[in-house]
Amino acid sequence: MVVVCACAVVSATVPSFDVPPPPQQAGMHLYDTRTRQPEQIRPGTPGLLRMYACGPTVYRDAHVGNLRSFLLRDLISRVGEVLHHWRVEVVQNITDVGHLQDDTLDEGEDKMLAAARQEGRSPLEIARTYEAAFHRDLAALNVTPAGTYPRASECIPIMLQLIGTLLEQAHAYVGEESSVFFDARSFPTYGALSGNRVEELRPGHGASAQSTAAGKRFHADWALWKAAGTSRTLVYNSPWGPGFPGWHVECSAMSLHYLGEHIDIHTGGIDLRFPHHEDERAQSDSAVGHEVVRHWVHGEHLLFDGRKMAKSTGNVVLLPDLVEAGYDPLALRLFFLQGRYRQQLNLTWDALAAADRTLTRWRSRMAEWAEWPSQPMAPGYLERMISALDDDLDTPAALITLRELERTAEAAPGAKFETFAYVDRLLGLDLARDVGRPAAPVTLPPGAEDLLRQRAAARAAKDFATSDRIRGALADLGVTVTDTPDGQQPNLRR
C-alpha cells in the first residue's frame, strides 16, 4: 500500500508524573474475541504496540455509550506505555462517507446525507461539526489523542487500491450496475469473530433477497464499492464507475495503510463484531494472505437506567448533558472504570453523582497529602493495582485497592500521594488537579530553580529518565513537582 492520502495527524503522549516505575509484572493480558480467552499481549515489533481503533461516524454527536468504547483504547495505551514502556502507535478512523443506514443489508441512505438533509447543511459541514465535537468529548474525558485520525473521504485512493487487489485475487467481483462485492465464500475462516458460518447465514442476517437480485452472487456477500445511482451527492470516481466505498472496506484500507500488515490490537464496541469486524478481517487477511490483527478486543454496551442507549428508545445522553447538570466529565470516566470493559454497565444519575463525589474527595486528599514529606510508593497496594490492570484491565479491582489505600493508617501521606499519582497515569482521572497551588509565592531553596530548568528541558526532549533523576534531586531539597497542562508546579513539603 503506497498510495498517499491527506489525512489529519495528531501526536501525543500520556502525561507523566515521573516517579520510579514499579517492577515488571507478568505482562498485559486482554480478552481476545477471536480466541475467546485472555491472551498475553506481546508486540510484534519489540517495544512498539500497533493498535487500530474504530472511530465515530460523524453524522451526529457521540453519546456516552459510544464514548465508553473509545475509552478502551486509551486504557490499553496507558497500560502499555506506563507499565511496559512500549511506544503505542494508535490509528483511529473518522467515517465521513459510505456508512449506510442499514450496512448489514447494503441498503438505505448514507447517514451523512440523511443528517445533511435533516439539518439543512452540506455533508462536509455535518462531518466537520461532529468530528470537532468528538475531539472535544475525548479531551474532556482525558482520552489521549490517537497518533493518526484518517478521514474516509480523504482516503478513497487507498480503498480503490485494496478493492483492485481483492478483484485480482478473485476474492471480489463486479456485480450489476458496476457495484463491487466481496465473495464471502472465498474466505474459509469467515465467522471466527462472531461464530457465524457463511452457509448458515440467511437473508436478513447480512443480506436480503432484493440485495441478491441487485447483483450479489450470494446473499452473504457485501459491497466493497457501491454504484452511485442518480440521486446521490457524495460521489467518487473509480475504475468501475462513479460511486462510494462500502463501510467495511474503509477500515481495512486505512489500517493496512497506516499500521502495515501486522497489527497487534484492534478495538471497538461489541456491536461492531458482526458484520463490520468480521467483514473487515476477511478483506484484510485475503488481501495480504495472513492474519493481520493479532488480537481483537471489544467493549460491551452501556445501558442507561437499565436500557440500551439508542436514539430509537429516546434515552440518549451526551457528555454536554452531564456537564450542564453540574458534573465533572471525569466523573463519567471514573464511573466507566467501576465496571469491567467487557461487561454491560448501567449508568444512572445516582451512580454518576456518587462517582463525582469520589472524584472530588480524592482530589482533596491529594492536595492534603502533597503537603507531607515524599515517601516511596505504598508496597503491596501498588502491586495489586498493577496486577489488576494487567489482568484484562480489571479497573474495578484497581479502584477497590485505591479506596483501601485511602483509608489505611499504615501508609504515610507522602506514600499515598506518590501511589495515587502513579496510578492516575493509568486511570487518567486528573487527581492532582488541585495540587501545587499555594496561597503565597513559594521560596525555593538554593539550586532548585536550576534543577527545575534542567527538568523542563529534559521533559521537552522526552528524556524521562533524566527527568526522573532530577525529580529525585528536587525531592532531596524538599521540593515536590506536579506536572500540569500549564507546566511544572513546584511545591515545598514540610
Secondary structure in CASP SS format (residue, H / E / C, confidence):
PFRMAT SS
TARGET T0000
AUTHOR 0000-0000-0000
METHOD secondary structure of the structure
MODEL  1
M C 1.00
V C 1.00
V C 1.00
V C 1.00
C C 1.00
A C 1.00
C C 1.00
A E 1.00
V E 1.00
V C 1.00
S C 1.00
A C 1.00
T C 1.00
V C 1.00
P C 1.00
S C 1.00
F C 1.00
D C 1.00
V C 1.00
P C 1.00
P C 1.00
P C 1.00
P C 1.00
Q C 1.00
Q C 1.00
A C 1.00
G C 1.00
M C 1.00
H E 1.00
L E 1.00
Y E 1.00
D E 1.00
T C 1.00
R C 1.00
T C 1.00
R C 1.00
Q E 1.00
P E 1.00
E E 1.00
Q E 1.00
I C 1.00
R C 1.00
P C 1.00
G C 1.00
T E 1.00
P C 1.00
G C 1.00
L E 1.00
L E 1.00
R E 1.00
M E 1.00
Y E 1.00
A E 1.00
C C 1.00
G C 1.00
P C 1.00
T E 1.00
V C 1.00
Y C 1.00
R C 1.00
D C 1.00
A C 1.00
H E 1.00
V H 1.00
G H 1.00
N H 1.00
L H 1.00
R H 1.00
S H 1.00
F H 1.00
L H 1.00
L H 1.00
R H 1.00
D H 1.00
L H 1.00
I H 1.00
S H 1.00
R H 1.00
V H 1.00
G H 1.00
E H 1.00
V H 1.00
L H 1.00
H H 1.00
H C 1.00
W C 1.00
R E 1.00
V E 1.00
E E 1.00
V E 1.00
V E 1.00
Q E 1.00
N C 1.00
I E 1.00
T E 1.00
D C 1.00
V C 1.00
G C 1.00
H C 1.00
L E 1.00
Q E 1.00
D E 1.00
D C 1.00
T C 1.00
L C 1.00
D C 1.00
E E 1.00
G E 1.00
E E 1.00
D E 1.00
K H 1.00
M H 1.00
L H 1.00
A H 1.00
A H 1.00
A H 1.00
R H 1.00
Q H 1.00
E H 1.00
G C 1.00
R C 1.00
S C 1.00
P H 1.00
L H 1.00
E H 1.00
I H 1.00
A H 1.00
R H 1.00
T H 1.00
Y H 1.00
E H 1.00
A H 1.00
A H 1.00
F H 1.00
H H 1.00
R H 1.00
D H 1.00
L H 1.00
A H 1.00
A H 1.00
L C 1.00
N C 1.00
V C 1.00
T C 1.00
P C 1.00
A C 1.00
G C 1.00
T E 1.00
Y E 1.00
P C 1.00
R E 1.00
A H 1.00
S H 1.00
E H 1.00
C C 1.00
I H 1.00
P H 1.00
I H 1.00
M H 1.00
L H 1.00
Q H 1.00
L H 1.00
I H 1.00
G H 1.00
T H 1.00
L H 1.00
L H 1.00
E H 1.00
Q C 1.00
A C 1.00
H C 1.00
A E 1.00
Y E 1.00
V E 1.00
G C 1.00
E H 1.00
E H 1.00
S H 1.00
S C 1.00
V E 1.00
F E 1.00
F E 1.00
D C 1.00
A H 1.00
R H 1.00
S H 1.00
F C 1.00
P C 1.00
T C 1.00
Y C 1.00
G C 1.00
A C 1.00
L C 1.00
S C 1.00
G C 1.00
N C 1.00
R C 1.00
V H 1.00
E H 1.00
E H 1.00
L C 1.00
R C 1.00
P C 1.00
G C 1.00
H C 1.00
G C 1.00
A C 1.00
S C 1.00
A H 1.00
Q H 1.00
S H 1.00
T H 1.00
A H 1.00
A C 1.00
G C 1.00
K C 1.00
R C 1.00
F C 1.00
H C 1.00
A C 1.00
D C 1.00
W E 1.00
A E 1.00
L E 1.00
W E 1.00
K E 1.00
A E 1.00
A C 1.00
G C 1.00
T C 1.00
S C 1.00
R C 1.00
T C 1.00
L C 1.00
V C 1.00
Y E 1.00
N C 1.00
S C 1.00
P C 1.00
W C 1.00
G C 1.00
P C 1.00
G E 1.00
F E 1.00
P E 1.00
G C 1.00
W H 1.00
H H 1.00
V H 1.00
E H 1.00
C H 1.00
S H 1.00
A H 1.00
M H 1.00
S H 1.00
L H 1.00
H H 1.00
Y H 1.00
L H 1.00
G C 1.00
E C 1.00
H C 1.00
I E 1.00
D E 1.00
I E 1.00
H E 1.00
T E 1.00
G E 1.00
G E 1.00
I H 1.00
D H 1.00
L H 1.00
R H 1.00
F H 1.00
P H 1.00
H H 1.00
H H 1.00
E H 1.00
D H 1.00
E H 1.00
R H 1.00
A H 1.00
Q H 1.00
S H 1.00
D H 1.00
S H 1.00
A H 1.00
V H 1.00
G C 1.00
H C 1.00
E C 1.00
V C 1.00
V E 1.00
R E 1.00
H E 1.00
W E 1.00
V E 1.00
H E 1.00
G E 1.00
E C 1.00
H C 1.00
L E 1.00
L E 1.00
F E 1.00
D C 1.00
G C 1.00
R E 1.00
K E 1.00
M C 1.00
A C 1.00
K H 1.00
S H 1.00
T H 1.00
G C 1.00
N C 1.00
V C 1.00
V C 1.00
L E 1.00
L H 1.00
P H 1.00
D H 1.00
L H 1.00
V H 1.00
E H 1.00
A C 1.00
G C 1.00
Y C 1.00
D C 1.00
P H 1.00
L H 1.00
A H 1.00
L H 1.00
R H 1.00
L H 1.00
F H 1.00
F H 1.00
L H 1.00
Q C 1.00
G C 1.00
R C 1.00
Y C 1.00
R C 1.00
Q C 1.00
Q C 1.00
L E 1.00
N E 1.00
L E 1.00
T C 1.00
W H 1.00
D H 1.00
A H 1.00
L H 1.00
A H 1.00
A H 1.00
A H 1.00
D H 1.00
R H 1.00
T H 1.00
L H 1.00
T H 1.00
R H 1.00
W H 1.00
R H 1.00
S H 1.00
R H 1.00
M H 1.00
A H 1.00
E H 1.00
W H 1.00
A C 1.00
E C 1.00
W C 1.00
P C 1.00
S C 1.00
Q C 1.00
P C 1.00
M C 1.00
A C 1.00
P C 1.00
G C 1.00
Y H 1.00
L H 1.00
E H 1.00
R H 1.00
M H 1.00
I H 1.00
S H 1.00
A H 1.00
L H 1.00
D H 1.00
D E 1.00
D C 1.00
L C 1.00
D C 1.00
T H 1.00
P H 1.00
A H 1.00
A H 1.00
L H 1.00
I H 1.00
T H 1.00
L H 1.00
R H 1.00
E H 1.00
L H 1.00
E H 1.00
R H 1.00
T C 1.00
A C 1.00
E C 1.00
A C 1.00
A C 1.00
P H 1.00
G H 1.00
A H 1.00
K H 1.00
F H 1.00
E H 1.00
T H 1.00
F H 1.00
A H 1.00
Y H 1.00
V H 1.00
D H 1.00
R H 1.00
L H 1.00
L H 1.00
G C 1.00
L C 1.00
D C 1.00
L C 1.00
A C 1.00
R C 1.00
D C 1.00
V C 1.00
G C 1.00
R C 1.00
P C 1.00
A C 1.00
A C 1.00
P C 1.00
V C 1.00
T C 1.00
L C 1.00
P C 1.00
P C 1.00
G C 1.00
A H 1.00
E H 1.00
D H 1.00
L H 1.00
L H 1.00
R H 1.00
Q H 1.00
R H 1.00
A H 1.00
A H 1.00
A H 1.00
R H 1.00
A H 1.00
A C 1.00
K C 1.00
D C 1.00
F H 1.00
A H 1.00
T H 1.00
S H 1.00
D H 1.00
R H 1.00
I H 1.00
R H 1.00
G H 1.00
A H 1.00
L H 1.00
A H 1.00
D H 1.00
L C 1.00
G C 1.00
V E 1.00
T E 1.00
V E 1.00
T E 1.00
D E 1.00
T E 1.00
P C 1.00
D C 1.00
G E 1.00
Q E 1.00
Q E 1.00
P E 1.00
N E 1.00
L E 1.00
R C 1.00
R C 1.00
END
